[in-house]
Amino acid sequence: MSAVVTLTLNPAIDQTVTLERLVPGAVHRATALRSDAGGKGVNVARCLADWGIPVAATGILGQDNAAPFEECLAQKGIDDRFVWIAGETRTNLKLLDLATSDTTDVNLPGLAVTPGTLDAVRAVLADMTGHDTLVVLAGSLPGSLPAETYARLTRDLRARGARVVLDASGPALAAALAAEPAALPHLIKPNRHELEEWAGRPLAGLPEIAEAARGLVRRGIPHVAVSMGADGALLAAQDAVLHARPPAMQVASTVGAGDALVAGLVAALYSGLDLPDTARLALAFAAGKLTKPGANLPPRPEIEAIAATIAVEEIRP
């Protein structure tokens, strides 16, 4: 069994194209091109490995272009437990605008996944998980899988005693949040827009965001982390709701910043940190990643130094 496992059912090779300025409809000359084996669960595993936490990664890869994933996972010392199927893993394009530091994503369709392939992944998860294993279910679902996939996996994993961290969106997130109590995850990380979709209304400010997060805690999810970009992150639990503010950082790339935040939350759960230190570490992971290209963290002392600068305040009802 592994202490931390990440699942990526719809991975991608992320090609980041760097442009001086992105102008819709114009012809551009790229200043750089970077290719990374990615997908949310893979990115989380990479950051956890950089932090020094033993981690295993599973999911589904196309056998025709699996080499970049093999190389990346081996280089980081991640236990590679991916299931291979015929075909190619998708390629996603990320257009990095140096003038604004914004990234425009163009995500392509994923592999066609059969119920038999998903059963093979379930078997891998069963082999790797047990009481108190942290399992990260992250990213979009292949179009061939139903929206309830994460909810069903969470129910199975919780029955084994695992703690599930879910980072999903759209129908997959909605189905997971609508599940019966025995199938609810231990932690979720919606962004502000995703939280608004669940709440069914705009959330104008921190008090409204905090109250929506408290609603999910009352629903039966012990930890709710809401990512808010430049405004930092909000972390809700049974006893408190905290707002963590990021320091000013020189941004090299925003690619994978949300995944780094998830990795920081998982690292905090792994180490048993209290809520304020969890907020600091998670935001330090995300801020530190902004200084590095790809889904990579700077050295541990730099992350610890960033964490020490992060202001955390309680948001009371």
C-alpha positions as CSV (number, residue, x, y, z in Angstrom):
1,M,0.0,0.0,0.0
2,S,1.0,3.6,-0.5
3,A,0.5,6.6,1.9
4,V,-0.4,8.9,-1.0
5,V,-1.9,7.9,-4.3
6,T,-3.0,10.2,-7.2
7,L,-5.5,9.2,-9.9
8,T,-5.5,10.9,-13.4
9,L,-8.1,9.4,-15.7
10,N,-7.7,12.0,-18.4
11,P,-4.0,12.9,-18.5
12,A,-2.4,15.1,-21.1
13,I,0.9,16.1,-22.5
14,D,0.9,19.9,-21.8
15,Q,2.6,22.0,-24.5
16,T,3.2,25.5,-23.3
17,V,3.8,28.0,-26.0
18,T,5.3,31.3,-24.8
19,L,4.2,34.5,-26.7
20,E,5.2,38.1,-26.2
21,R,1.6,39.1,-26.4
22,L,-1.5,37.0,-27.3
23,V,-3.7,38.8,-29.9
24,P,-6.8,36.9,-31.1
25,G,-6.9,36.5,-34.8
26,A,-3.2,37.5,-35.3
27,V,-0.2,35.4,-36.4
28,H,2.3,34.9,-33.6
29,R,5.9,33.9,-33.3
30,A,6.5,31.8,-30.2
31,T,9.5,32.7,-28.1
32,A,9.6,29.2,-26.4
33,L,8.0,25.8,-26.4
34,R,7.9,23.5,-23.4
35,S,6.4,20.0,-23.2
36,D,5.4,18.4,-19.9
37,A,3.7,15.1,-19.0
38,G,0.7,16.4,-17.2
39,G,-2.9,16.1,-16.0
40,K,-4.0,17.2,-12.6
41,G,-3.1,14.1,-10.6
42,V,0.3,13.8,-12.3
43,N,1.0,17.4,-11.5
44,V,0.0,16.9,-7.8
45,A,2.3,13.8,-7.6
46,R,5.2,15.8,-9.1
47,C,4.9,18.5,-6.5
48,L,4.5,16.0,-3.6
49,A,7.6,14.2,-4.8
50,D,9.5,17.5,-4.9
51,W,8.5,18.0,-1.3
52,G,9.8,14.6,-0.4
53,I,6.6,12.7,0.2
54,P,6.5,9.1,-1.2
55,V,3.7,9.0,-3.8
56,A,2.2,6.6,-6.3
57,A,0.4,7.7,-9.5
58,T,-2.2,5.8,-11.4
59,G,-4.7,6.4,-14.2
60,I,-5.0,5.7,-17.9
61,L,-2.3,6.3,-20.5
62,G,-2.3,5.8,-24.3
63,Q,0.5,3.3,-25.1
64,D,1.6,5.1,-28.3
65,N,3.0,8.1,-26.4
66,A,3.5,7.0,-22.8
67,A,7.2,7.6,-22.8
68,P,7.1,11.2,-21.5
69,F,5.1,10.0,-18.5
70,E,7.4,7.1,-17.8
71,E,10.4,9.4,-17.9
72,C,8.8,12.1,-15.8
73,L,7.6,9.7,-13.1
74,A,10.9,7.9,-13.0
75,Q,12.9,11.1,-12.7
76,K,10.8,12.3,-9.8
77,G,10.9,8.9,-8.0
78,I,7.1,8.4,-8.3
79,D,5.7,4.9,-8.2
80,D,4.2,4.5,-11.7
81,R,1.1,2.4,-11.6
82,F,-0.7,3.6,-14.7
83,V,-2.9,1.3,-16.8
84,W,-2.0,1.5,-20.6
85,I,-4.5,1.2,-23.4
86,A,-4.3,1.5,-27.2
87,G,-4.0,4.9,-28.7
88,E,-2.4,8.3,-27.8
89,T,-2.8,10.3,-24.6
90,R,-4.2,13.8,-25.6
91,T,-2.1,16.9,-26.0
92,N,-3.2,20.2,-24.4
93,L,-2.0,23.6,-25.6
94,K,-1.3,26.3,-23.1
95,L,-0.6,29.8,-24.5
96,L,1.4,31.9,-22.1
97,D,1.1,35.6,-22.7
98,L,4.2,37.3,-21.3
99,A,2.5,40.8,-21.4
100,T,-0.2,39.8,-19.0
101,S,1.2,36.5,-17.4
102,D,-2.2,35.0,-18.4
103,T,-2.4,31.4,-19.8
104,T,-5.0,30.4,-22.3
105,D,-5.8,26.7,-22.4
106,V,-6.9,24.6,-25.3
107,N,-7.8,21.2,-24.0
108,L,-8.3,18.4,-26.5
109,P,-10.6,15.3,-26.1
110,G,-9.2,12.3,-24.2
111,L,-9.0,8.6,-24.8
112,A,-12.1,6.5,-25.1
113,V,-12.2,4.5,-21.9
114,T,-14.2,1.3,-21.5
115,P,-15.8,-0.1,-18.3
116,G,-13.2,-2.8,-18.4
117,T,-10.3,-0.3,-18.3
118,L,-11.9,1.5,-15.4
119,D,-12.2,-1.8,-13.6
120,A,-8.5,-2.3,-14.1
121,V,-7.9,1.1,-12.5
122,R,-10.2,0.1,-9.6
123,A,-8.1,-3.0,-9.1
124,V,-4.9,-0.9,-8.9
125,L,-6.5,1.5,-6.4
126,A,-7.7,-1.4,-4.3
127,D,-4.1,-2.8,-4.2
128,M,-2.6,0.5,-3.2
129,T,-5.0,1.8,-0.7
130,G,-6.1,1.0,2.9
131,H,-6.8,2.7,6.2
132,D,-5.8,6.4,6.1
133,T,-4.3,6.4,2.6
134,L,-4.6,9.8,1.0
135,V,-6.1,9.4,-2.5
136,V,-6.2,12.4,-4.9
137,L,-8.9,12.1,-7.6
138,A,-8.1,15.0,-9.9
139,G,-9.0,16.4,-13.3
140,S,-11.6,15.9,-16.0
141,L,-13.2,12.6,-16.9
142,P,-12.8,11.0,-20.3
143,G,-16.0,11.6,-22.2
144,S,-16.9,7.9,-22.2
145,L,-17.2,7.8,-18.4
146,P,-20.3,8.9,-16.5
147,A,-20.3,12.0,-14.3
148,E,-20.8,9.7,-11.3
149,T,-17.4,8.1,-11.7
150,Y,-15.7,10.1,-8.9
151,A,-18.6,9.6,-6.5
152,R,-18.5,5.8,-7.1
153,L,-14.7,5.7,-6.6
154,T,-15.0,7.8,-3.5
155,R,-17.5,5.4,-2.0
156,D,-15.3,2.4,-2.7
157,L,-12.2,4.2,-1.3
158,R,-13.9,5.4,1.8
159,A,-15.1,1.8,2.5
160,R,-11.4,0.9,2.5
161,G,-10.6,3.6,5.1
162,A,-9.0,6.0,2.6
163,R,-9.2,9.8,2.8
164,V,-10.2,11.2,-0.6
165,V,-9.1,14.6,-1.9
166,L,-11.2,15.6,-4.9
167,D,-10.3,18.3,-7.5
168,A,-12.9,18.2,-10.2
169,S,-15.3,20.5,-11.9
170,G,-18.6,20.5,-13.9
171,P,-20.9,17.5,-13.8
172,A,-18.3,15.3,-12.1
173,L,-18.0,17.7,-9.2
174,A,-21.8,18.2,-9.0
175,A,-22.3,14.4,-8.9
176,A,-19.7,14.0,-6.2
177,L,-21.2,16.8,-4.0
178,A,-24.7,15.2,-4.5
179,A,-23.6,11.8,-3.3
180,E,-24.8,10.1,-0.2
181,P,-22.8,10.8,3.0
182,A,-20.8,7.6,2.7
183,A,-19.5,8.7,-0.7
184,L,-18.5,12.3,0.2
185,P,-14.7,13.2,-0.1
186,H,-12.6,14.2,2.9
187,L,-11.5,17.4,1.1
188,I,-12.5,19.3,-2.1
189,K,-10.9,22.2,-3.8
190,P,-13.3,24.1,-6.0
191,N,-12.4,27.5,-7.4
192,R,-14.7,30.5,-6.8
193,H,-16.6,29.9,-10.0
194,E,-17.1,26.2,-9.3
195,L,-18.4,27.1,-5.8
196,E,-20.8,29.6,-7.3
197,E,-22.1,26.9,-9.6
198,W,-22.8,24.6,-6.6
199,A,-24.4,27.4,-4.6
200,G,-26.5,28.4,-7.6
201,R,-25.8,32.1,-7.1
202,P,-22.9,34.7,-7.4
203,L,-20.7,35.0,-4.4
204,A,-19.9,38.7,-4.2
205,G,-17.3,38.7,-1.4
206,L,-15.4,36.7,1.2
207,P,-18.3,36.4,3.7
208,E,-20.5,34.9,1.0
209,I,-17.8,32.5,-0.2
210,A,-17.1,31.5,3.4
211,E,-20.8,30.8,4.0
212,A,-21.0,28.6,0.9
213,A,-17.9,26.7,2.0
214,R,-19.5,26.2,5.5
215,G,-22.5,24.8,3.7
216,L,-20.4,22.1,2.2
217,V,-18.8,21.3,5.5
218,R,-22.3,21.0,7.0
219,R,-23.1,18.7,4.1
220,G,-20.5,16.3,5.4
221,I,-17.2,17.3,3.8
222,P,-14.6,17.9,6.5
223,H,-12.4,20.3,4.6
224,V,-13.2,22.7,1.8
225,A,-10.5,24.8,0.1
226,V,-11.6,27.5,-2.3
227,S,-8.9,28.8,-4.7
228,M,-9.3,32.5,-5.6
229,G,-6.3,33.3,-7.7
230,A,-4.6,36.5,-6.7
231,D,-6.9,36.7,-3.7
232,G,-5.4,33.6,-2.2
233,A,-7.4,30.8,-0.8
234,L,-10.1,30.1,1.7
235,L,-10.0,27.0,3.9
236,A,-13.1,25.8,5.7
237,A,-13.4,23.1,8.4
238,Q,-15.8,22.3,11.2
239,D,-14.2,24.7,13.7
240,A,-13.1,27.7,11.5
241,V,-13.0,29.3,8.1
242,L,-9.6,30.9,7.2
243,H,-8.5,33.2,4.5
244,A,-4.8,33.0,3.4
245,R,-3.3,35.8,1.4
246,P,-0.5,35.2,-1.0
247,P,2.8,37.2,-1.1
248,A,3.8,39.2,-4.2
249,M,5.7,36.8,-6.5
250,Q,7.5,37.0,-9.8
251,V,5.4,34.8,-12.0
252,A,7.2,32.4,-14.4
253,S,4.2,30.3,-15.2
254,T,0.7,29.8,-13.8
255,V,0.5,26.3,-15.3
256,G,-0.2,23.9,-12.5
257,A,-0.7,26.5,-9.7
258,G,-4.0,25.0,-8.7
259,D,-2.5,21.5,-8.7
260,A,0.3,22.8,-6.5
261,L,-2.3,24.1,-4.0
262,V,-3.9,20.7,-3.9
263,A,-0.4,19.1,-3.3
264,G,0.2,21.5,-0.4
265,L,-3.2,20.5,1.1
266,V,-2.3,16.8,0.8
267,A,1.2,17.4,2.2
268,A,-0.4,19.2,5.2
269,L,-2.9,16.3,5.7
270,Y,0.0,13.8,5.4
271,S,1.9,15.7,8.2
272,G,-1.2,16.3,10.4
273,L,-0.9,20.1,10.4
274,D,-3.5,22.3,12.0
275,L,-5.8,24.4,9.9
276,P,-3.7,27.7,9.9
277,D,-0.5,25.8,9.0
278,T,-2.4,23.8,6.4
279,A,-3.5,27.1,4.8
280,R,0.0,28.5,4.9
281,L,1.6,25.4,3.4
282,A,-1.0,25.0,0.6
283,L,-0.7,28.6,-0.5
284,A,3.1,28.5,-0.3
285,F,3.1,25.5,-2.6
286,A,1.0,27.4,-5.1
287,A,3.0,30.6,-4.8
288,G,6.3,28.7,-5.1
289,K,5.2,26.9,-8.2
290,L,4.5,30.3,-9.8
291,T,8.2,30.9,-9.8
292,K,8.9,27.7,-11.8
293,P,8.0,26.5,-15.2
294,G,5.9,23.3,-15.4
295,A,4.5,21.4,-12.3
296,N,7.6,21.8,-10.2
297,L,8.3,23.3,-6.8
298,P,11.4,25.3,-5.7
299,P,13.6,23.8,-3.0
300,R,12.0,23.0,0.3
301,P,13.6,26.0,2.2
302,E,12.1,28.4,-0.3
303,I,8.6,27.0,0.3
304,E,9.1,27.2,4.0
305,A,10.2,30.8,3.7
306,I,7.2,31.7,1.6
307,A,4.9,29.9,4.2
308,A,6.3,32.1,6.9
309,T,5.2,35.3,5.1
310,I,1.6,34.2,4.4
311,A,-1.0,36.1,6.4
312,V,-4.0,34.0,7.7
313,E,-7.1,35.5,9.2
314,E,-10.3,33.9,10.4
315,I,-13.6,34.7,8.8
316,R,-16.3,34.6,11.4
317,P,-20.0,34.0,10.6
